[in-house]
Amino acid sequence: MFSLNDSMRYLLYNRPTDMRKSFHTLSGIITDAMGQDPCNGNVYNVSSK
């Protein structure tokens, strides 16, 4: 379980995304489009179409 708090960094991916994609595809968006490491402890918000 995890908790969200104000010491975390929150990032928004502002393009609509098909949420039926797998975990690997969504983490690829974080890596390729956002230039971030999905395992670095940040919180990523991805919205659906």
Backbone torsions as a table, in degrees:
resi	resn	phi	psi	omega
1	MET	NA	148.7	-179.9
2	PHE	-128.4	160.2	177.0
3	SER	-126.2	143.6	177.6
4	LEU	-96.7	136.7	179.4
5	ASN	-147.3	176.7	-174.9
6	ASP	-78.3	-5.3	177.2
7	SER	-88.8	-5.3	179.7
8	MET	-89.7	156.5	177.1
9	ARG	-98.4	128.1	-177.8
10	TYR	-110.3	126.9	-179.0
11	LEU	-123.2	139.8	-177.9
12	LEU	-112.8	127.2	170.6
13	TYR	-93.8	111.8	-167.5
14	ASN	-92.0	14.7	175.5
15	ARG	-105.9	137.9	178.7
16	PRO	-59.8	138.3	-175.9
17	THR	-129.4	141.3	175.7
18	ASP	-73.1	110.7	-175.1
19	MET	-75.3	-1.2	174.1
20	ARG	-80.1	-5.5	178.7
21	LYS	-66.0	155.7	-179.0
22	SER	-75.9	167.5	176.7
23	PHE	-56.3	-40.0	-178.4
24	HIS	-65.8	-38.2	178.5
25	THR	-69.1	-42.1	178.7
26	LEU	-65.8	-38.4	177.0
27	SER	-69.2	-28.6	174.4
28	GLY	-65.7	-35.8	175.2
29	ILE	-61.6	-43.1	179.6
30	ILE	-63.1	-41.9	-178.9
31	THR	-71.6	-51.8	-172.6
32	ASP	-79.4	-51.6	-174.3
33	ALA	-80.2	-33.2	-176.2
34	MET	-101.7	-14.0	179.8
35	GLY	67.6	31.5	-176.8
36	GLN	-119.4	161.0	173.4
37	ASP	-94.3	118.2	-176.7
38	PRO	-65.7	-11.0	-178.8
39	CYS	-104.7	16.3	-174.3
40	ASN	-88.5	1.8	177.7
41	GLY	95.8	-5.8	175.9
42	ASN	-74.9	164.3	176.9
43	VAL	-107.7	127.1	-178.0
44	TYR	-113.0	130.2	179.5
45	ASN	-109.8	116.4	179.4
46	VAL	-118.2	127.3	-177.5
47	SER	-102.0	155.7	-179.3
48	SER	-89.1	170.3	179.4
49	LYS	-68.2	NA	NA
